[in-house]
């Protein structure tokens, strides 16, 4: 081992050994407890940024730690390779999307290997490969045949810039999540997956997810958005028609002033033919829907509903909105509880009813607040009401208007009927020429130029292949299960493999996925369970949501109102204010830019930092341990390169100390450690007890608390104590040697290359990758039979120290114990101790002089 720590040399050397030995290859072993550690599937956007590094470093630290605990660890990686960015990049750069994607995968794979992550690369999957997506086509056909997938014309969220449909979860403040353009409503034929069939289970099974952050569960509860109430049946006056009206509470039943019905309710479909006023209002509402107008509209239908119990006539108003989040078609007007309803009542001169208490007599029986449940039972029995739940969650729109995606395996026949393809037709892949010719063509032009492929004519059945592709969230909703059997070409999932590995024990990803990916893949897991592909109810036991890595961001807006994000390395800061805030900035061509503050590093915002440059300068292990030390995992981390330098100095200090320490060739191989530690002196016992305490704390911080920065901080404290410890005997040397092995082991999950080399250098023949996590050594220092002493500094109380009872009658032993105590030893470093005053078993006063 060289005297100087040279990361580039040792890291490439260690990575080569890992590759040759396939050190992290996972196989099923029924005799070992499994641990499945997974970071969210990366999109091959071109380069890793520090957000990726943080995510995968957290996962790698956990995987390596669990492996040291003796568990059989599965730690796979793959690529979420379909999607709009690749298609857009192909058009912008005149390159095929598959070529662009594969180039990015190759580059990012090299970056991941440079960082030394313990992935099982034999299980690598790429979602744009047909051996992967053929199985989601197969599963789609199963779902279709069981009525869980359907196609309908529906108003959808449409991004005019990206020219594609957006799921509700992809619309933020009425703007596209990707390009920030204003979303419009557009009625087109779309495929939907019936996630609403699982709304209740998705909600209820959140209670089982004890290892998930409460914040994520709360976000999912709110997104599913269950409301409970009653649906009341009303007859239409002078008509055979009936309507069902939702009320949240039975107490509202007697206070109904009017009924609000949506303009597109089936009641008005036939009335509008003969009622010009209603017909014109429906047209106006449809127009407003297309332009996403937020203006509320209403008219008086001049129709009345008849209450089956009171026989009261209730006015019906037609409105363009009832709820922004729920598919409620008809609701009641409650002017006493709702300001907009009060406005409507006044507008149409509808009397306001104020009855605070229920008091109804039906068949000579009085119903009131004291027997309200009897009233509900009566109304349900006579089919007047029924219990009704609504969910904010909508069926999942799974089709997208792009070609770089998984083809949907159906034919749209000329008579508009749908013909699902068969398993023997799979996989369905678009012909290569679609991506080879005219890469800058848009979606519609590509389809028109390749109509011969899309046309279908078999056994007299004529039609056209589905031109839409799956939402890429489909690919990322089941990849975790495919990792258990990635090479299986006979079935979607191998029952034995998924039974052994699932559920995922630890999942790592950003909290921004709480209401998209983290709901979708829970839903998909339940679908696969119900089709007998796997057994458990939930895909993941424990979820860790890492905070974002933030970096400066800059953009300009072009004449089409499109945002263009500029990389910080192409930015010139012209002026800052007195608080050091950026107020004048331009790019390297002189174009004025807008400073957007420190935001999450991402490809879409072009503010990522290539880890390759940092690795070249400092080494992968320095980057890894810095990013784990800089902030707790759930807190956002502000990227500042200056913070890495301190970590580099820390590792160099350890390297230098071990290099010097190992020069002393003490023969310690044949020492019986159990006997040895039973005979060490007080000073040595105190040091070993401190080592034990650090082992316990680091273990607890990694495994239970998952606060890795405090674990690293504790290791730093131990390193400093070891370096300062005065070695004056062979016993001291042995204890320090063992302490260094403990330090190397505890650093291994954070700095695996660094630890690998030092482990060998310090005298071990085996690779540290197969070592176990350090355990405490019993020094037979009995702290149970102990007493407390107040420690004073110059007569002022500083600490209360717990002293072993066996030292009670020895001032010298008590003095040694106190002076070696971690708190005291650090505190008196800057003082000159003149004398000590000991009041037996009560006070120990340290008199000092600065």
Number of C-alpha atoms within 10 A of each C-alpha: 12 9 12 10 18 13 20 16 10 18 22 16 13 16 20 13 11 16 14 8 10 15 16 23 18 19 13 16 11 9 8 11 13 23 23 24 23 28 24 22 20 18 22 26 22 18 22 24 22 24 26 22 22 23 26 25 25 25 26 24 24 24 27 24 24 22 22 22 13 16 18 23 28 26 26 24 25 23 24 22 29 26 23 22 20 25 25 18 18 22 17 11 12 15 21 23 26 20 14 19 27 17 15 20 23 13 15 22 18 12 21 20 18 20 25 21 24 29 26 20 18 15 19 14 22 22 20 23 15 16 18 22 23 24 20 22 24 21 17 20 21 16 18 15 12 9 11 16 20 16 15 11 11 15 16 21 25 24 23 14 16 17 14 17 26 24 20 17 17 16 19 13 10 15 18 24 16 17 16 17 19 19 23 20 19 18 14 13 13 19 23 18 20 18 20 18 13 16 20 13 13 22 17 10 12 18 10 11 15 12 13 19 14 12 12 19 20 13 14 20 18 15 20 21 16 16 12 14 15 21 23 25 20 21 18 19 16 10 10 7 11 14 17 18 19 24 22 17 11 18 16 18 15 17 20 23 24 25 20 26 27 23 27 16 12 12 15 18 13 10 12 15 10 9 12 11 12 20 17 12 19 21 13 14 21 16 13 17 18 16 12 16 12 11 9 12 14 18 18 16 17 9 15 20 23 18 20 15 12 11 11 12 17 20 21 22 24 25 23 23 20 18 13 9 13 15 14 16 20 26 21 24 25 22 23 15 10 10 11 12 18 17 12 20 19 12 12 12 9 15 11 17 14 13 13 10 12 20 14 16 12 12 6 7 9 12 17 16 13 9 11 15 13 13 19 17 13 14 17 16 11 10 11 18 22 18 14 14 13 18 19 19 22 21 19 18 24 22 28 25 20 25 24 27 26 31 23 24 26 20 23 18 18 12 9 10 10 16 14 16 17 13 16 7 10 16 21 17 16 16 11 10 12 19 21 14 13 16 21 19 16 15 18 12 11 19 17 10 12 13 12 10 13 16 15 17 11 7 5 7 12 15 20 18 21 17 21 21 20 25 24 21 16 18 23 21 20 19 22 27 23 19 24 26 19 19 16 13 12 8 12 21 21 17 15 12 17 20 14 16 21 21 21 20 19 21 20 19 25 18 19 14 15 20 20 16 17 22 19 20 22 20 25 19 24 21 19 20 15 12 13 10 19 23 17 15 19 21 23 24 17 17 23 21 21 21 21 26 24 21 21 20 24 25 20 17 12 9 6 7 12 13 15 16 19 20 18 18 11 11 19 17 15 10 12 12 9 7 6 8 11 17 13 15 19 20 19 13 9 10 11 16 22 17 18 12 13 15 17 22 23 22 19 13 20 18 23 25 21 15 22 19 10 15 19 12 13 17 24 26 28 25 28 27 23 22 28 24 21 20 17 17 22 15 13 17 22 17 21 10 10 8 14 20 13 12 21 19 12 14 19 17 16 20 21 14 16 18 19 11 16 13 9 9 7 11 9 13 8 6 10 9 14 11 9 13 18 14 14 17 12 16 16 19 21 20 23 23 18 17 24 19 15 21 23 15 15 23 20 15 18 20 13 9 12 19 19 27 21 20 24 21 13 17 22 17 12 22 19 13 17 20 16 9 13 11 14 8 8 12 17 18 17 18 22 21 20 15 20 23 19 22 22 24 25 24 23 24 29 28 22 29 24 24 24 21 19 22 22 14 14 19 12 11 9 11 13 20 20 12 15 14 18 19 12 14 15 14 21 12 15 12 12 10 11 14 16 15 20 17 21 18 18 16 13 11 13 15 14 14 17 16 21 18 15 15 16 14 11 10 16 10 17 22 16 13 21 20 17 18 17 15 13 17 13 12 13 15 9 11 11 12 15 9 11 14 14 15 11 13 17 12 17 24 19 21 16 15 10 7
